[in-house]
Amino acid sequence: MRVPETAGPTRHDYTVFTHILEPPQTIWGQEDRPPTSPTSQWQAGVVYPETYTLRVKPETPPGFYEIEIGLYRPDTGERLRLPDGRDSLLLSRIRVQ
């Protein structure tokens, strides 16, 4: 998957959320943490690669789940919106057996 380039710094420092999700809202795994480089310092056109580890909760029932990622303000919980209005990106789908 191609890592998108940033459009530039944000007014706030955001935290990244990554979820193993059973739509619409059941989370079966997650890792939330700020990116290594604060988003308020990002420069336009630069790629800021990060690695996140998602572990499926042991009690997760077999089925298909979505992997989503997005950004939120830790002080307000407000999610950063994409230009198309969504507040997260679907990265992939996984199967838990």
N, CA, C and O atoms as a CHARMM CRD file, in Angstrom:
* protein
*
  388
    1    1 MET  N      0.83600  -1.17800   0.00000 PROA 1      0.00000
    2    1 MET  CA     0.00000   0.00000   0.00000 PROA 1      0.00000
    3    1 MET  C      0.88700   1.24900   0.00000 PROA 1      0.00000
    4    1 MET  O      1.87800   1.32100   0.72600 PROA 1      0.00000
    5    2 ARG  N      0.52500   2.19700  -0.79700 PROA 2      0.00000
    6    2 ARG  CA     1.26200   3.45800  -0.85900 PROA 2      0.00000
    7    2 ARG  C      0.92300   4.31500   0.36500 PROA 2      0.00000
    8    2 ARG  O     -0.24500   4.49400   0.71000 PROA 2      0.00000
    9    3 VAL  N      1.95800   4.83600   1.00700 PROA 3      0.00000
   10    3 VAL  CA     1.76300   5.72200   2.15400 PROA 3      0.00000
   11    3 VAL  C      1.50400   7.12000   1.62000 PROA 3      0.00000
   12    3 VAL  O      2.32600   7.65000   0.87200 PROA 3      0.00000
   13    4 PRO  N      0.37400   7.73800   1.98800 PROA 4      0.00000
   14    4 PRO  CA     0.09600   9.08100   1.47300 PROA 4      0.00000
   15    4 PRO  C      1.04300  10.13000   2.03700 PROA 4      0.00000
   16    4 PRO  O      1.52200  10.03200   3.16700 PROA 4      0.00000
   17    5 GLU  N      1.29000  11.12500   1.21900 PROA 5      0.00000
   18    5 GLU  CA     2.08300  12.26100   1.66400 PROA 5      0.00000
   19    5 GLU  C      1.18600  13.21900   2.42500 PROA 5      0.00000
   20    5 GLU  O     -0.01200  13.30500   2.15600 PROA 5      0.00000
   21    6 THR  N      1.76100  13.92900   3.36400 PROA 6      0.00000
   22    6 THR  CA     0.99400  14.91400   4.11500 PROA 6      0.00000
   23    6 THR  C      0.81300  16.19600   3.29800 PROA 6      0.00000
   24    6 THR  O      1.64600  16.54000   2.45800 PROA 6      0.00000
   25    7 ALA  N     -0.28200  16.88200   3.56100 PROA 7      0.00000
   26    7 ALA  CA    -0.53900  18.16300   2.91000 PROA 7      0.00000
   27    7 ALA  C      0.14100  19.30200   3.66000 PROA 7      0.00000
   28    7 ALA  O      0.19700  20.42900   3.16800 PROA 7      0.00000
   29    8 GLY  N      0.65200  19.00800   4.84300 PROA 8      0.00000
   30    8 GLY  CA     1.33200  20.02000   5.64100 PROA 8      0.00000
   31    8 GLY  C      0.96800  19.89700   7.10400 PROA 8      0.00000
   32    8 GLY  O      0.23400  18.98300   7.48200 PROA 8      0.00000
   33    9 PRO  N      1.46500  20.79800   7.93300 PROA 9      0.00000
   34    9 PRO  CA     1.21000  20.71500   9.36700 PROA 9      0.00000
   35    9 PRO  C     -0.26800  20.94800   9.69300 PROA 9      0.00000
   36    9 PRO  O     -0.99300  21.60700   8.94900 PROA 9      0.00000
   37   10 THR  N     -0.68100  20.39500  10.81400 PROA 10     0.00000
   38   10 THR  CA    -2.03500  20.62800  11.31900 PROA 10     0.00000
   39   10 THR  C     -1.95500  21.63800  12.45800 PROA 10     0.00000
   40   10 THR  O     -0.87900  21.90200  12.99400 PROA 10     0.00000
   41   11 ARG  N     -3.08500  22.18900  12.81500 PROA 11     0.00000
   42   11 ARG  CA    -3.11000  23.15600  13.92600 PROA 11     0.00000
   43   11 ARG  C     -2.91500  22.46700  15.26800 PROA 11     0.00000
   44   11 ARG  O     -2.49200  23.09700  16.23700 PROA 11     0.00000
   45   12 HSD  N     -3.22000  21.17700  15.32700 PROA 12     0.00000
   46   12 HSD  CA    -3.16900  20.43000  16.58800 PROA 12     0.00000
   47   12 HSD  C     -2.31300  19.18200  16.40300 PROA 12     0.00000
   48   12 HSD  O     -2.06400  18.74500  15.27900 PROA 12     0.00000
   49   13 ASP  N     -1.87600  18.62800  17.49700 PROA 13     0.00000
   50   13 ASP  CA    -1.19600  17.34200  17.45800 PROA 13     0.00000
   51   13 ASP  C     -2.24500  16.24900  17.61600 PROA 13     0.00000
   52   13 ASP  O     -3.00900  16.23300  18.58200 PROA 13     0.00000
   53   14 TYR  N     -2.26600  15.34600  16.65800 PROA 14     0.00000
   54   14 TYR  CA    -3.24900  14.27000  16.62600 PROA 14     0.00000
   55   14 TYR  C     -2.62500  12.95500  17.06200 PROA 14     0.00000
   56   14 TYR  O     -1.40900  12.77400  16.99000 PROA 14     0.00000
   57   15 THR  N     -3.47100  12.04500  17.51200 PROA 15     0.00000
   58   15 THR  CA    -3.10600  10.67700  17.83100 PROA 15     0.00000
   59   15 THR  C     -3.66100   9.79200  16.72800 PROA 15     0.00000
   60   15 THR  O     -4.75500  10.03100  16.21700 PROA 15     0.00000
   61   16 VAL  N     -2.90000   8.76800  16.36500 PROA 16     0.00000
   62   16 VAL  CA    -3.34200   7.81000  15.35400 PROA 16     0.00000
   63   16 VAL  C     -4.13000   6.70700  16.04600 PROA 16     0.00000
   64   16 VAL  O     -3.71300   6.20200  17.08900 PROA 16     0.00000
   65   17 PHE  N     -5.27000   6.33100  15.46800 PROA 17     0.00000
   66   17 PHE  CA    -5.97600   5.14500  15.95300 PROA 17     0.00000
   67   17 PHE  C     -5.94200   4.08600  14.86600 PROA 17     0.00000
   68   17 PHE  O     -6.09400   4.38700  13.68300 PROA 17     0.00000
   69   18 THR  N     -5.73900   2.84200  15.28100 PROA 18     0.00000
   70   18 THR  CA    -5.81200   1.69500  14.39500 PROA 18     0.00000
   71   18 THR  C     -6.73900   0.69300  15.06000 PROA 18     0.00000
   72   18 THR  O     -6.59100   0.39400  16.24500 PROA 18     0.00000
   73   19 HSD  N     -7.69400   0.17600  14.29900 PROA 19     0.00000
   74   19 HSD  CA    -8.71000  -0.71400  14.86700 PROA 19     0.00000
   75   19 HSD  C     -8.88700  -1.97000  14.03600 PROA 19     0.00000
   76   19 HSD  O     -8.80300  -1.93200  12.80800 PROA 19     0.00000
   77   20 ILE  N     -9.13000  -3.07500  14.70600 PROA 20     0.00000
   78   20 ILE  CA    -9.73600  -4.25100  14.09400 PROA 20     0.00000
   79   20 ILE  C    -11.20300  -4.10300  14.43400 PROA 20     0.00000
   80   20 ILE  O    -11.58900  -4.17800  15.60100 PROA 20     0.00000
   81   21 LEU  N    -12.01200  -3.89400  13.42800 PROA 21     0.00000
   82   21 LEU  CA   -13.38300  -3.42800  13.64500 PROA 21     0.00000
   83   21 LEU  C    -14.40500  -4.38000  13.05400 PROA 21     0.00000
   84   21 LEU  O    -14.26300  -4.85200  11.92600 PROA 21     0.00000
   85   22 GLU  N    -15.44100  -4.65300  13.84300 PROA 22     0.00000
   86   22 GLU  CA   -16.64600  -5.30600  13.33900 PROA 22     0.00000
   87   22 GLU  C    -17.67000  -4.18100  13.18700 PROA 22     0.00000
   88   22 GLU  O    -18.20200  -3.67500  14.17500 PROA 22     0.00000
   89   23 PRO  N    -17.93900  -3.79500  11.93600 PROA 23     0.00000
   90   23 PRO  CA   -18.83900  -2.64600  11.74400 PROA 23     0.00000
   91   23 PRO  C    -20.19100  -2.87000  12.40900 PROA 23     0.00000
   92   23 PRO  O    -20.67900  -4.00000  12.42600 PROA 23     0.00000
   93   24 PRO  N    -20.81600  -1.81700  12.96100 PROA 24     0.00000
   94   24 PRO  CA   -20.33400  -0.46300  12.79300 PROA 24     0.00000
   95   24 PRO  C    -19.33800   0.00400  13.85400 PROA 24     0.00000
   96   24 PRO  O    -18.52700   0.88200  13.55800 PROA 24     0.00000
   97   25 GLN  N    -19.35600  -0.54200  15.08400 PROA 25     0.00000
   98   25 GLN  CA   -18.53600   0.07400  16.13300 PROA 25     0.00000
   99   25 GLN  C    -17.85000  -0.89100  17.08900 PROA 25     0.00000
  100   25 GLN  O    -17.26600  -0.43400  18.07100 PROA 25     0.00000
  101   26 THR  N    -17.88800  -2.19400  16.85800 PROA 26     0.00000
  102   26 THR  CA   -17.28400  -3.12500  17.81200 PROA 26     0.00000
  103   26 THR  C    -15.79800  -3.28400  17.49300 PROA 26     0.00000
  104   26 THR  O    -15.43400  -3.72500  16.40300 PROA 26     0.00000
  105   27 ILE  N    -14.95300  -2.92500  18.44200 PROA 27     0.00000
  106   27 ILE  CA   -13.50900  -2.97200  18.25900 PROA 27     0.00000
  107   27 ILE  C    -12.97400  -4.24700  18.91900 PROA 27     0.00000
  108   27 ILE  O    -13.17100  -4.47900  20.11200 PROA 27     0.00000
  109   28 TRP  N    -12.28500  -5.07200  18.10200 PROA 28     0.00000
  110   28 TRP  CA   -11.72100  -6.33600  18.57800 PROA 28     0.00000
  111   28 TRP  C    -10.20100  -6.28800  18.70000 PROA 28     0.00000
  112   28 TRP  O     -9.57400  -7.30500  18.99800 PROA 28     0.00000
  113   29 GLY  N     -9.61900  -5.15100  18.47900 PROA 29     0.00000
  114   29 GLY  CA    -8.18900  -4.94700  18.63300 PROA 29     0.00000
  115   29 GLY  C     -7.87100  -3.51000  18.27000 PROA 29     0.00000
  116   29 GLY  O     -8.52700  -2.92700  17.40600 PROA 29     0.00000
  117   30 GLN  N     -6.87100  -2.93400  18.92100 PROA 30     0.00000
  118   30 GLN  CA    -6.53100  -1.55900  18.59700 PROA 30     0.00000
  119   30 GLN  C     -5.16900  -1.17900  19.13900 PROA 30     0.00000
  120   30 GLN  O     -4.66200  -1.78200  20.08400 PROA 30     0.00000
  121   31 GLU  N     -4.59600  -0.17500  18.52500 PROA 31     0.00000
  122   31 GLU  CA    -3.43200   0.51000  19.05900 PROA 31     0.00000
  123   31 GLU  C     -3.61000   1.98200  18.72700 PROA 31     0.00000
  124   31 GLU  O     -3.74800   2.34800  17.55900 PROA 31     0.00000
  125   32 ASP  N     -3.60700   2.81200  19.73500 PROA 32     0.00000
  126   32 ASP  CA    -3.70000   4.26600  19.58200 PROA 32     0.00000
  127   32 ASP  C     -2.44200   4.87800  20.17600 PROA 32     0.00000
  128   32 ASP  O     -2.07300   4.58900  21.31400 PROA 32     0.00000
  129   33 ARG  N     -1.78400   5.73400  19.38400 PROA 33     0.00000
  130   33 ARG  CA    -0.63400   6.46200  19.91300 PROA 33     0.00000
  131   33 ARG  C     -0.29300   7.60300  18.96000 PROA 33     0.00000
  132   33 ARG  O     -0.61200   7.54600  17.77300 PROA 33     0.00000
  133   34 PRO  N      0.35100   8.63300  19.48500 PROA 34     0.00000
  134   34 PRO  CA     0.75700   9.73500  18.61900 PROA 34     0.00000
  135   34 PRO  C      1.83500   9.26400  17.65100 PROA 34     0.00000
  136   34 PRO  O      2.63200   8.38900  17.98800 PROA 34     0.00000
  137   35 PRO  N      1.86500   9.83800  16.45300 PROA 35     0.00000
  138   35 PRO  CA     2.95300   9.49500  15.54300 PROA 35     0.00000
  139   35 PRO  C      4.28400   9.99300  16.10700 PROA 35     0.00000
  140   35 PRO  O      4.31700  10.90100  16.93800 PROA 35     0.00000
  141   36 THR  N      5.36900   9.39300  15.65000 PROA 36     0.00000
  142   36 THR  CA     6.70500   9.74700  16.14000 PROA 36     0.00000
  143   36 THR  C      6.97600  11.24000  15.96700 PROA 36     0.00000
  144   36 THR  O      7.49900  11.89000  16.87200 PROA 36     0.00000
  145   37 SER  N      6.62500  11.77000  14.81800 PROA 37     0.00000
  146   37 SER  CA     6.78000  13.19800  14.56000 PROA 37     0.00000
  147   37 SER  C      5.41500  13.87200  14.76700 PROA 37     0.00000
  148   37 SER  O      4.46100  13.50500  14.08100 PROA 37     0.00000
  149   38 PRO  N      5.28500  14.83500  15.67900 PROA 38     0.00000
  150   38 PRO  CA     3.98100  15.46700  15.93500 PROA 38     0.00000
  151   38 PRO  C      3.36900  16.04700  14.65100 PROA 38     0.00000
  152   38 PRO  O      4.07300  16.64300  13.83600 PROA 38     0.00000
  153   39 THR  N      2.07200  15.86800  14.48400 PROA 39     0.00000
  154   39 THR  CA     1.39800  16.31500  13.25900 PROA 39     0.00000
  155   39 THR  C      1.47400  17.82600  13.07100 PROA 39     0.00000
  156   39 THR  O      1.38700  18.30300  11.93900 PROA 39     0.00000
  157   40 SER  N      1.63100  18.58100  14.13400 PROA 40     0.00000
  158   40 SER  CA     1.74400  20.03800  14.00600 PROA 40     0.00000
  159   40 SER  C      3.08400  20.45700  13.39200 PROA 40     0.00000
  160   40 SER  O      3.28400  21.62500  13.05900 PROA 40     0.00000
  161   41 GLN  N      3.99400  19.49600  13.24700 PROA 41     0.00000
  162   41 GLN  CA     5.30000  19.78700  12.66000 PROA 41     0.00000
  163   41 GLN  C      5.47800  19.14800  11.27800 PROA 41     0.00000
  164   41 GLN  O      6.53900  19.28700  10.67100 PROA 41     0.00000
  165   42 TRP  N      4.46400  18.45500  10.78000 PROA 42     0.00000
  166   42 TRP  CA     4.57800  17.81300   9.47700 PROA 42     0.00000
  167   42 TRP  C      4.76300  18.85400   8.38000 PROA 42     0.00000
  168   42 TRP  O      4.21400  19.95400   8.44700 PROA 42     0.00000
  169   43 GLN  N      5.54500  18.48800   7.37200 PROA 43     0.00000
  170   43 GLN  CA     5.79400  19.35100   6.22700 PROA 43     0.00000
  171   43 GLN  C      5.10200  18.78300   4.99000 PROA 43     0.00000
  172   43 GLN  O      5.04300  17.56600   4.81500 PROA 43     0.00000
  173   44 ALA  N      4.58500  19.65100   4.14100 PROA 44     0.00000
  174   44 ALA  CA     3.88200  19.24200   2.92200 PROA 44     0.00000
  175   44 ALA  C      4.79000  18.39800   2.03700 PROA 44     0.00000
  176   44 ALA  O      5.96400  18.71400   1.84700 PROA 44     0.00000
  177   45 GLY  N      4.22000  17.31100   1.49600 PROA 45     0.00000
  178   45 GLY  CA     4.93000  16.46000   0.55400 PROA 45     0.00000
  179   45 GLY  C      5.85500  15.43100   1.17400 PROA 45     0.00000
  180   45 GLY  O      6.46700  14.64600   0.45100 PROA 45     0.00000
  181   46 VAL  N      5.97300  15.41200   2.49200 PROA 46     0.00000
  182   46 VAL  CA     6.85300  14.46600   3.17600 PROA 46     0.00000
  183   46 VAL  C      6.03700  13.25500   3.61800 PROA 46     0.00000
  184   46 VAL  O      4.90600  13.39800   4.08200 PROA 46     0.00000
  185   47 VAL  N      6.61600  12.06100   3.47300 PROA 47     0.00000
  186   47 VAL  CA     5.99400  10.83400   3.94900 PROA 47     0.00000
  187   47 VAL  C      6.53500  10.55300   5.35000 PROA 47     0.00000
  188   47 VAL  O      7.74700  10.56300   5.56400 PROA 47     0.00000
  189   48 TYR  N      5.63300  10.30100   6.30200 PROA 48     0.00000
  190   48 TYR  CA     6.01200   9.99100   7.67600 PROA 48     0.00000
  191   48 TYR  C      5.58200   8.56100   7.98300 PROA 48     0.00000
  192   48 TYR  O      4.49100   8.35200   8.51400 PROA 48     0.00000
  193   49 PRO  N      6.41500   7.57300   7.65900 PROA 49     0.00000
  194   49 PRO  CA     6.01500   6.17400   7.87600 PROA 49     0.00000
  195   49 PRO  C      5.96200   5.82200   9.35900 PROA 49     0.00000
  196   49 PRO  O      6.77000   6.29800  10.15600 PROA 49     0.00000
  197   50 GLU  N      5.00700   4.99000   9.70700 PROA 50     0.00000
  198   50 GLU  CA     4.83300   4.50500  11.07700 PROA 50     0.00000
  199   50 GLU  C      4.47300   3.01900  11.01500 PROA 50     0.00000
  200   50 GLU  O      3.97200   2.53600  10.00000 PROA 50     0.00000
  201   51 THR  N      4.72900   2.31200  12.09300 PROA 51     0.00000
  202   51 THR  CA     4.34200   0.90600  12.20900 PROA 51     0.00000
  203   51 THR  C      3.47400   0.75700  13.45400 PROA 51     0.00000
  204   51 THR  O      3.81400   1.25200  14.52900 PROA 51     0.00000
  205   52 TYR  N      2.34900   0.06600  13.28800 PROA 52     0.00000
  206   52 TYR  CA     1.44000  -0.19200  14.40800 PROA 52     0.00000
  207   52 TYR  C      1.19400  -1.68900  14.49000 PROA 52     0.00000
  208   52 TYR  O      1.10400  -2.36800  13.46700 PROA 52     0.00000
  209   53 THR  N      1.08800  -2.19900  15.69900 PROA 53     0.00000
  210   53 THR  CA     0.84700  -3.61700  15.92600 PROA 53     0.00000
  211   53 THR  C     -0.56900  -3.80400  16.45100 PROA 53     0.00000
  212   53 THR  O     -0.94100  -3.25800  17.49000 PROA 53     0.00000
  213   54 LEU  N     -1.34600  -4.58100  15.71700 PROA 54     0.00000
  214   54 LEU  CA    -2.71700  -4.88300  16.13600 PROA 54     0.00000
  215   54 LEU  C     -2.79900  -6.33300  16.56800 PROA 54     0.00000
  216   54 LEU  O     -2.38000  -7.23800  15.84600 PROA 54     0.00000
  217   55 ARG  N     -3.33700  -6.54000  17.74000 PROA 55     0.00000
  218   55 ARG  CA    -3.54900  -7.89800  18.24800 PROA 55     0.00000
  219   55 ARG  C     -5.04700  -8.13200  18.40300 PROA 55     0.00000
  220   55 ARG  O     -5.76800  -7.31300  18.97200 PROA 55     0.00000
  221   56 VAL  N     -5.49100  -9.25700  17.88800 PROA 56     0.00000
  222   56 VAL  CA    -6.89800  -9.62400  17.99600 PROA 56     0.00000
  223   56 VAL  C     -7.14900 -10.10800  19.42200 PROA 56     0.00000
  224   56 VAL  O     -6.40900 -10.94300  19.94300 PROA 56     0.00000
  225   57 LYS  N     -8.20100  -9.57500  20.04500 PROA 57     0.00000
  226   57 LYS  CA    -8.55700 -10.02100  21.39300 PROA 57     0.00000
  227   57 LYS  C     -8.86900 -11.52200  21.36100 PROA 57     0.00000
  228   57 LYS  O     -9.47900 -12.00600  20.40800 PROA 57     0.00000
  229   58 PRO  N     -8.45200 -12.26300  22.40100 PROA 58     0.00000
  230   58 PRO  CA    -8.67200 -13.71300  22.41300 PROA 58     0.00000
  231   58 PRO  C    -10.15000 -14.11600  22.31500 PROA 58     0.00000
  232   58 PRO  O    -10.46900 -15.18700  21.80000 PROA 58     0.00000
  233   59 GLU  N    -11.03300 -13.26800  22.80100 PROA 59     0.00000
  234   59 GLU  CA   -12.47100 -13.59700  22.78300 PROA 59     0.00000
  235   59 GLU  C    -13.16000 -13.23200  21.46600 PROA 59     0.00000
  236   59 GLU  O    -14.38100 -13.35100  21.35800 PROA 59     0.00000
  237   60 THR  N    -12.40200 -12.79400  20.47200 PROA 60     0.00000
  238   60 THR  CA   -12.97100 -12.39800  19.18100 PROA 60     0.00000
  239   60 THR  C    -13.58400 -13.61400  18.48400 PROA 60     0.00000
  240   60 THR  O    -12.89900 -14.61600  18.27900 PROA 60     0.00000
  241   61 PRO  N    -14.86300 -13.53700  18.11800 PROA 61     0.00000
  242   61 PRO  CA   -15.47600 -14.66400  17.41600 PROA 61     0.00000
  243   61 PRO  C    -14.95800 -14.77000  15.98300 PROA 61     0.00000
  244   61 PRO  O    -14.55400 -13.76300  15.40000 PROA 61     0.00000
  245   62 PRO  N    -14.96200 -15.97900  15.40400 PROA 62     0.00000
  246   62 PRO  CA   -14.55900 -16.13100  14.01100 PROA 62     0.00000
  247   62 PRO  C    -15.40900 -15.24000  13.10700 PROA 62     0.00000
  248   62 PRO  O    -16.60100 -15.04300  13.33900 PROA 62     0.00000
  249   63 GLY  N    -14.76800 -14.71400  12.08300 PROA 63     0.00000
  250   63 GLY  CA   -15.49800 -13.86500  11.14400 PROA 63     0.00000
  251   63 GLY  C    -14.56500 -12.95300  10.38100 PROA 63     0.00000
  252   63 GLY  O    -13.34200 -13.05300  10.48300 PROA 63     0.00000
  253   64 PHE  N    -15.16500 -12.06200   9.61400 PROA 64     0.00000
  254   64 PHE  CA   -14.41900 -11.09700   8.82000 PROA 64     0.00000
  255   64 PHE  C    -14.47900  -9.73400   9.50500 PROA 64     0.00000
  256   64 PHE  O    -15.52900  -9.31400   9.99100 PROA 64     0.00000
  257   65 TYR  N    -13.33500  -9.05500   9.53400 PROA 65     0.00000
  258   65 TYR  CA   -13.21400  -7.78700  10.22700 PROA 65     0.00000
  259   65 TYR  C    -12.47200  -6.78100   9.35400 PROA 65     0.00000
  260   65 TYR  O    -11.74400  -7.15800   8.43600 PROA 65     0.00000
  261   66 GLU  N    -12.66100  -5.51800   9.64500 PROA 66     0.00000
  262   66 GLU  CA   -12.00800  -4.45600   8.90100 PROA 66     0.00000
  263   66 GLU  C    -10.83900  -3.89400   9.71200 PROA 66     0.00000
  264   66 GLU  O    -10.87900  -3.86000  10.94200 PROA 66     0.00000
  265   67 ILE  N     -9.80900  -3.46000   9.00700 PROA 67     0.00000
  266   67 ILE  CA    -8.70500  -2.73900   9.62300 PROA 67     0.00000
  267   67 ILE  C     -8.86800  -1.27700   9.20900 PROA 67     0.00000
  268   67 ILE  O     -8.83300  -0.95400   8.02200 PROA 67     0.00000
  269   68 GLU  N     -9.04300  -0.41000  10.18300 PROA 68     0.00000
  270   68 GLU  CA    -9.21100   1.01300   9.87500 PROA 68     0.00000
  271   68 GLU  C     -8.16700   1.82600  10.61900 PROA 68     0.00000
  272   68 GLU  O     -7.62400   1.40200  11.63900 PROA 68     0.00000
  273   69 ILE  N     -7.90400   3.01500  10.07400 PROA 69     0.00000
  274   69 ILE  CA    -6.93000   3.91900  10.66600 PROA 69     0.00000
  275   69 ILE  C     -7.44100   5.35100  10.51800 PROA 69     0.00000
  276   69 ILE  O     -8.15800   5.66800   9.56900 PROA 69     0.00000
  277   70 GLY  N     -7.07000   6.19900  11.45300 PROA 70     0.00000
  278   70 GLY  CA    -7.45100   7.60400  11.37800 PROA 70     0.00000
  279   70 GLY  C     -6.70700   8.39200  12.43600 PROA 70     0.00000
  280   70 GLY  O     -5.85600   7.85300  13.14500 PROA 70     0.00000
  281   71 LEU  N     -7.03100   9.66300  12.53800 PROA 71     0.00000
  282   71 LEU  CA    -6.39400  10.56800  13.48500 PROA 71     0.00000
  283   71 LEU  C     -7.45500  11.25300  14.33700 PROA 71     0.00000
  284   71 LEU  O     -8.53400  11.58300  13.84500 PROA 71     0.00000
  285   72 TYR  N     -7.15000  11.46500  15.61500 PROA 72     0.00000
  286   72 TYR  CA    -8.06000  12.20400  16.48600 PROA 72     0.00000
  287   72 TYR  C     -7.26700  13.07800  17.45100 PROA 72     0.00000
  288   72 TYR  O     -6.10100  12.82200  17.75200 PROA 72     0.00000
  289   73 ARG  N     -7.94300  14.11300  17.91800 PROA 73     0.00000
  290   73 ARG  CA    -7.35100  14.98900  18.93300 PROA 73     0.00000
  291   73 ARG  C     -7.54800  14.34600  20.29800 PROA 73     0.00000
  292   73 ARG  O     -8.68800  14.10000  20.69000 PROA 73     0.00000
  293   74 PRO  N     -6.47800  14.06500  21.03500 PROA 74     0.00000
  294   74 PRO  CA    -6.64900  13.42500  22.34200 PROA 74     0.00000
  295   74 PRO  C     -7.33000  14.32000  23.37100 PROA 74     0.00000
  296   74 PRO  O     -7.90800  13.81600  24.33400 PROA 74     0.00000
  297   75 ASP  N     -7.27400  15.63800  23.18600 PROA 75     0.00000
  298   75 ASP  CA    -7.89500  16.54300  24.16300 PROA 75     0.00000
  299   75 ASP  C     -9.40700  16.64900  23.98400 PROA 75     0.00000
  300   75 ASP  O    -10.11600  16.96000  24.94100 PROA 75     0.00000
  301   76 THR  N     -9.91400  16.39400  22.77600 PROA 76     0.00000
  302   76 THR  CA   -11.35300  16.53100  22.51900 PROA 76     0.00000
  303   76 THR  C    -11.99900  15.25400  21.98900 PROA 76     0.00000
  304   76 THR  O    -13.22000  15.10700  22.05200 PROA 76     0.00000
  305   77 GLY  N    -11.18700  14.32400  21.46300 PROA 77     0.00000
  306   77 GLY  CA   -11.72900  13.11700  20.83000 PROA 77     0.00000
  307   77 GLY  C    -12.17900  13.34900  19.39100 PROA 77     0.00000
  308   77 GLY  O    -12.56600  12.40200  18.70600 PROA 77     0.00000
  309   78 GLU  N    -12.13400  14.59600  18.92500 PROA 78     0.00000
  310   78 GLU  CA   -12.57700  14.92700  17.57300 PROA 78     0.00000
  311   78 GLU  C    -11.65200  14.28200  16.54900 PROA 78     0.00000
  312   78 GLU  O    -10.43000  14.40200  16.63200 PROA 78     0.00000
  313   79 ARG  N    -12.26100  13.59300  15.57500 PROA 79     0.00000
  314   79 ARG  CA   -11.49600  12.94600  14.51900 PROA 79     0.00000
  315   79 ARG  C    -11.21600  13.92100  13.37900 PROA 79     0.00000
  316   79 ARG  O    -12.03700  14.78100  13.05800 PROA 79     0.00000
  317   80 LEU  N    -10.05100  13.76700  12.78100 PROA 80     0.00000
  318   80 LEU  CA    -9.68000  14.55100  11.61700 PROA 80     0.00000
  319   80 LEU  C    -10.43900  14.01700  10.40600 PROA 80     0.00000
  320   80 LEU  O    -10.42300  12.81400  10.14500 PROA 80     0.00000
  321   81 ARG  N    -11.09300  14.88900   9.67700 PROA 81     0.00000
  322   81 ARG  CA   -11.87900  14.50000   8.50600 PROA 81     0.00000
  323   81 ARG  C    -11.02500  14.50600   7.24900 PROA 81     0.00000
  324   81 ARG  O    -10.17100  15.37300   7.06400 PROA 81     0.00000
  325   82 LEU  N    -11.26800  13.53600   6.39800 PROA 82     0.00000
  326   82 LEU  CA   -10.64100  13.47900   5.08400 PROA 82     0.00000
  327   82 LEU  C    -11.38400  14.43200   4.15100 PROA 82     0.00000
  328   82 LEU  O    -12.50400  14.84100   4.46000 PROA 82     0.00000
  329   83 PRO  N    -10.78500  14.79200   3.02300 PROA 83     0.00000
  330   83 PRO  CA   -11.47100  15.70400   2.10200 PROA 83     0.00000
  331   83 PRO  C    -12.85200  15.22100   1.65500 PROA 83     0.00000
  332   83 PRO  O    -13.71700  16.03600   1.33500 PROA 83     0.00000
  333   84 ASP  N    -13.06500  13.90500   1.63100 PROA 84     0.00000
  334   84 ASP  CA   -14.37100  13.38000   1.21900 PROA 84     0.00000
  335   84 ASP  C    -15.36400  13.26600   2.38200 PROA 84     0.00000
  336   84 ASP  O    -16.47600  12.77100   2.19900 PROA 84     0.00000
  337   85 GLY  N    -14.96700  13.72100   3.57600 PROA 85     0.00000
  338   85 GLY  CA   -15.87400  13.73000   4.72500 PROA 85     0.00000
  339   85 GLY  C    -15.72300  12.55400   5.67300 PROA 85     0.00000
  340   85 GLY  O    -16.21400  12.61000   6.80000 PROA 85     0.00000
  341   86 ARG  N    -15.04900  11.47900   5.24000 PROA 86     0.00000
  342   86 ARG  CA   -14.86600  10.32300   6.13400 PROA 86     0.00000
  343   86 ARG  C    -13.90200  10.68800   7.26400 PROA 86     0.00000
  344   86 ARG  O    -13.09800  11.61200   7.13700 PROA 86     0.00000
  345   87 ASP  N    -13.99700   9.93700   8.38100 PROA 87     0.00000
  346   87 ASP  CA   -13.09100  10.19600   9.50100 PROA 87     0.00000
  347   87 ASP  C    -12.13100   9.03900   9.75200 PROA 87     0.00000
  348   87 ASP  O    -11.45100   9.00400  10.77700 PROA 87     0.00000
  349   88 SER  N    -12.07500   8.08900   8.81000 PROA 88     0.00000
  350   88 SER  CA   -11.12300   6.98300   8.89300 PROA 88     0.00000
  351   88 SER  C    -10.93800   6.39100   7.50700 PROA 88     0.00000
  352   88 SER  O    -11.71800   6.64600   6.58900 PROA 88     0.00000
  353   89 LEU  N     -9.88200   5.59200   7.37800 PROA 89     0.00000
  354   89 LEU  CA    -9.61100   4.88300   6.13400 PROA 89     0.00000
  355   89 LEU  C     -9.69400   3.39200   6.37800 PROA 89     0.00000
  356   89 LEU  O     -9.16400   2.89800   7.37400 PROA 89     0.00000
  357   90 LEU  N    -10.34300   2.67200   5.49400 PROA 90     0.00000
  358   90 LEU  CA   -10.35800   1.22000   5.52800 PROA 90     0.00000
  359   90 LEU  C     -9.08900   0.74400   4.83300 PROA 90     0.00000
  360   90 LEU  O     -8.90300   0.99100   3.64200 PROA 90     0.00000
  361   91 LEU  N     -8.21400   0.06300   5.57200 PROA 91     0.00000
  362   91 LEU  CA    -6.95200  -0.40500   5.01000 PROA 91     0.00000
  363   91 LEU  C     -7.07200  -1.79500   4.40400 PROA 91     0.00000
  364   91 LEU  O     -6.48600  -2.08200   3.36000 PROA 91     0.00000
  365   92 SER  N     -7.83800  -2.65400   5.06700 PROA 92     0.00000
  366   92 SER  CA    -7.90600  -4.04300   4.63500 PROA 92     0.00000
  367   92 SER  C     -9.04100  -4.73700   5.37600 PROA 92     0.00000
  368   92 SER  O     -9.65800  -4.18200   6.28500 PROA 92     0.00000
  369   93 ARG  N     -9.28500  -5.95700   4.95600 PROA 93     0.00000
  370   93 ARG  CA   -10.19600  -6.83100   5.69200 PROA 93     0.00000
  371   93 ARG  C     -9.42400  -8.08400   6.05700 PROA 93     0.00000
  372   93 ARG  O     -8.57500  -8.54700   5.29500 PROA 93     0.00000
  373   94 ILE  N     -9.72300  -8.62800   7.22500 PROA 94     0.00000
  374   94 ILE  CA    -9.04800  -9.84200   7.67400 PROA 94     0.00000
  375   94 ILE  C    -10.09600 -10.87100   8.06900 PROA 94     0.00000
  376   94 ILE  O    -11.25600 -10.54700   8.32200 PROA 94     0.00000
  377   95 ARG  N     -9.65200 -12.10700   8.11300 PROA 95     0.00000
  378   95 ARG  CA   -10.51400 -13.19100   8.57600 PROA 95     0.00000
  379   95 ARG  C     -9.91500 -13.75700   9.84700 PROA 95     0.00000
  380   95 ARG  O     -8.72800 -14.08000   9.88700 PROA 95     0.00000
  381   96 VAL  N    -10.72400 -13.88000  10.88600 PROA 96     0.00000
  382   96 VAL  CA   -10.31300 -14.48800  12.14800 PROA 96     0.00000
  383   96 VAL  C    -10.98000 -15.84900  12.20600 PROA 96     0.00000
  384   96 VAL  O    -12.19000 -15.97300  12.01500 PROA 96     0.00000
  385   97 GLN  N    -10.16300 -16.88000  12.47300 PROA 97     0.00000
  386   97 GLN  CA   -10.71600 -18.24300  12.53200 PROA 97     0.00000
  387   97 GLN  C    -10.70200 -18.75100  13.94500 PROA 97     0.00000
  388   97 GLN  O    -11.12700 -19.87900  14.20000 PROA 97     0.00000
